[in-house]
Amino acid sequence: MEIQRFRATDPEQVAHTWQTFSPSARLLEVDEDRCKLDWFSATVDGFSLIRYELAASVDSSVAPESQLFTCSVQSPRGEVTAGRRSLPAGRPWASHGLPVTAHWEDRAVVQALVFDRDYAQTLARQISGDDGLSIQVRSPEARGPHEAAQWDRTFGYVASSVLSGDATLDPDTVVGAGLLRHTLWTVLSSFSTSLSQAMETTPQRSAAPATVRRALAYIDAHAHEAITIDDVARAAHISTRGLQYAFRRSLDFTPSEYLRRVRLEGAHGDLRAADTPAAIATIARRWGFTNTSRFTAAYRAQYGVHPGR
């Protein structure tokens, strides 16, 4: 994961940095006398999280084609338009084929969740169980205030987790794979997209107990790796929703609950072998638990003691 943090006052550096993450981005006009940028970004292959504060009078435009681009512009004197359509101030928006322009006076905070379209489509197909799914954004506006707030919360959670060092976006880690999946799910469910329609179709319901056994065995063998429920479903030869239905029908817990239980057992074993209590947070993160307090509570509920004992 690559993290960038810097400040700048040169409009050309501002434009160059923004175009690195979104090649279609254009800063059409920037007041050079008042330009002041405070930039933060976290990037892995296929995904970038970006937050910057830019003090200046600005006109900008973006028209991404190879990206699933979602963004919010928060400014007391700002406006965002898609084509000729004015978008609600301060709410997140999604690229949908038309150029989106933004204008603000004085200062704005810009937040963006940007997926490579091919990567997002592959992951969305795993989530939906529809191998023919093609990601389409039907409207640039968030579906409503609740969905807009959901996007904001997810951005804040992922950004704070990365900044604090509690989590990484590396898809080869347990935590990173889960964060990327959760972030894409939030993006695609916060807006009117083709995923919404795919998730309304009837899930695969033909799973036999053998399918569940394959899933359980796969989780037991791979819980220490950066697997998600989509990987478990693929190993069991069933869609993700079909797997969830099969677990509900055959067992009294979900695939996610079982994966969490096995990872808790793995952390328990590592803690018993650890030499110092300081290893608690490190071991918890290794097994996908980013919040030490919640891990401690779950551990105590399962084993009746504090993980440091």
N, C-alpha and C positions, 0 to 999 in steps of 0.2 A: 504494500500500500504506500502510495506517495502522498505526502502531505506538504502543502505549500502555505506559508503565512508570510505576508510582507505588506509594506505600505509604500505608496508611490504618489507622485504629483504630476508625472508626465502623461498626458493624454495618449500618446502613442504606446506607452507601455501598458496602459489600461486596455486599449483596444487589442493589442497583441495578445495579452493574457486571456482576455475573454474569447478571442477567436481560436485560441489553442483548445479550449474546451467545447466551443460551438463554432465550427468553421463558417457558418452562415451569418454569425453575429456581425452587426455593423454599428459602430458609434457614429451616428450621422452628424452630431454636433455636440461639442463639449466646451464649456466655458473654461478656457485654459487658466485664467487668473484665479479661479476658485477650485480647481481640480485637486481632490484629495481622496485617495483610495486606501481602504483597509480590507485586505483580501485573505480569505481562508478557503482551502479546497482539500478534499481527500479523494484519491483516485485509485481504482483498480481496473484491470482489463474489463471493459464493457460497462463501467459505471463511474460517475463522478457526483460528488456532493459539493456544492459551491455556495458560499455565503460571502457577500462583499457589501461594504458600505461605501458609497460614492457621494462625496460632497461636490456638487457642481450642478449647473443647469445642463440637462442632458436630453438628447433625442437619440433613440436607439431602435434597432430592428433585428429580428431573428426569423429565419425561415428554414429550420432544420428538416432535412429529408431522410437522412440515415440515422436519426436519433429519435428516441421517445423523450421529449423535452418538456418538463413541467417546471413551473417557476412562479414565484410571487414577488411583486414589487410593492414595498410598503413605504409610502411617502405621503405626508399631509397635503402636498401639492403635486400629486402625480396622477397619470391616467394611462391606461393600457387599452389598445384596440386591436382586434383581429379582423383584417379586411376593413369593413366600414362599421363593424360591430364594437361597441364600447363594452368592456368587461368590468365587472364589479371591482371597485378599488380595494386593494389589499388582499384580495382572494387569489389563491393559486389558479393558474391556467395551464392548459396543455396545448402543445403544437398539434395542429390538425390539418396541415396542408396549405394554409394561407399564412402570409407573413404576419407576425405580431409586432406591433410597435409600442414603445413606451416613451413617455415624456415625464420629466419631473423638474421641479425647481428646488434649489437649495441642497437637498439631501434625500437619499433613498437607501433602504436596506433591501438587497436582492438575494433571494434564496432559490436554489435550483436543485432538482434531482434529475440527472441526465443519464439515460440508458442508451447504449448502442442498440439500435432497433433489432438487429439479428439476435443479439444476446437476449434481449427482452422477450423476443418471440419464442426462442427455444425454452426459456424458463416458464413463460406463460403456457406453453403447450404441456409442460410437465404438470403445472398447477391444475389445469383444466381437464387433462386427460384427452384433449382433442388434438390429434397429431396434425390436423389440417388448419388449425387456428391461425389466422392472419391478423395481427394487431391493427386495429383501426380506431382512431379517436373520432367520435361522431360530433362532439361539441367541445370547444375550448374551455367552457366554463365548468367549474366543479359542480357536481350534481345538486348540491345544496349546502347550507351552512354547516350541517353536521359533517359532511364529507370534506368540506374545506378545512374545518377544524381538525379532522383526522389527518389530513395531509400535513398541516402545521405541526401537530404533535409528533408525527413520525419523523419529520425533518429534525425537530428539536431533539428527539430521543437519540437518533443516529448521530447527529452532530456532537451532542454532549458526550455520548459514549466514546466516540473517537477522540475527542479533545482530552477527555479525562484519562485516556489510556485503558479504560475498562473493556474496550472492544476493538476489533479490527474488522475491516471490510474484506479481508483476504478470503476468497471463496474456498480455499483449501483448509480453512480452519472451521471448527464446529460453529463458533460464534459468527464468523463472517458469512458463511453459507446461509445461516438462519436470518441474519440481518438483511442480506440482499433479497432473499425470497420475500420477507415481510415488507420490505420497501417497495418492491415491484407490485405486490398484491395491493398495497395501499394506493399506489399511483393508479393502477388500472381500475380499482373499485371506487376511487374518488371522482372519476370522470365517466361520462357515458362512452364506453368502449365495446369492442367486439367480445371482450372477455365476459362482460356482464351477460350477454346473450348465451355464450357457451356454458356459463355456470347455471343457467336456468333450465338447461336440457336435463333429461333423466340420466343419472349416473349409471355406470355399469353395475349390475346387481347379481351377476351370475357366479360370484365367488364361492368356492367350496372351502371346507375346513382346511384342505391342503394349501390353499392360497394363504390363509392366515398363518399356517405353520411356517410356510416359506418366509413370510414377512417377519415373524418372530425370530426365526433363525438368522435372518439377515441383520436384524437389529442387534441381536446378541453378538454377532461376529464383527459388526462395523460401528458400534456406538461410539467408539473412541475416535472415529474419523469424522470428517466434515460432511456427514450425510444429512439429508432432509427427508421428510415424509415422501416427497416426490421420488427420491432414489429408492426408498423402501418399496413403493408401489411398482416401480419399474422392475425391481428385482423379483417381485411376486407376480409379474405379468398381468397387471391390472391397473386401472386408472387410480389416481389419488382419491377421488371421491368414492370410487368403487371399494377401495381398501377401507376407507372410513366406514362405509356402510357394512362391510364384512365384519369389521371389528365390533361394531355396535350390535350386529346380529348374533355373533358367536361369543363375545366376551363382554365383560362389564367395564371395559376401559377403551380409550381411543389409542390409535397408533402413536400419537404425540405423547400421551401419558406413559405408555410403555417405554418409549425411547427415553423420556426424562427419568423414569425409574431406573433403567439400566445404566444411564450415565451417572445417576446418583450413587448407584452401587460401585461403579468404577472409581468415582471420586472417593468413596469410603475406603476402598482398597488402597488407593494411593496415599490417603491420609494416614492409614495405619502404618504404612511403610516410611512415612516422612519423619525426619529428625527434629524439625522445629515447627512450632505453631505458625510461624511466618509464612509457611508454605500453603496455608489455607486458601488465600485469594488466588495464588498462582494455580493451584490444583483445581479450584472451582472454575476458573476461566478455561483451563485445559479441557474440561468436560462440558463447556458451554454455558456455565452459570456466571453471568457478568455482574450480577448484584450480590455482593457478599452477604448482606443482611438477609436477603431472601433465601440464598443458599443455606445459610445457617439455620433459618427457620424450617426449611424443608428437611434438612439433615436431622434436626432435633425431633421433628415429627416422625421421621422414619426410624431413627435409631435411639431416640430417647436421651441423647447426650449432645453436648456442644461438640462441633467437629474438631476443636482443639484438644479434646481429651482422649 
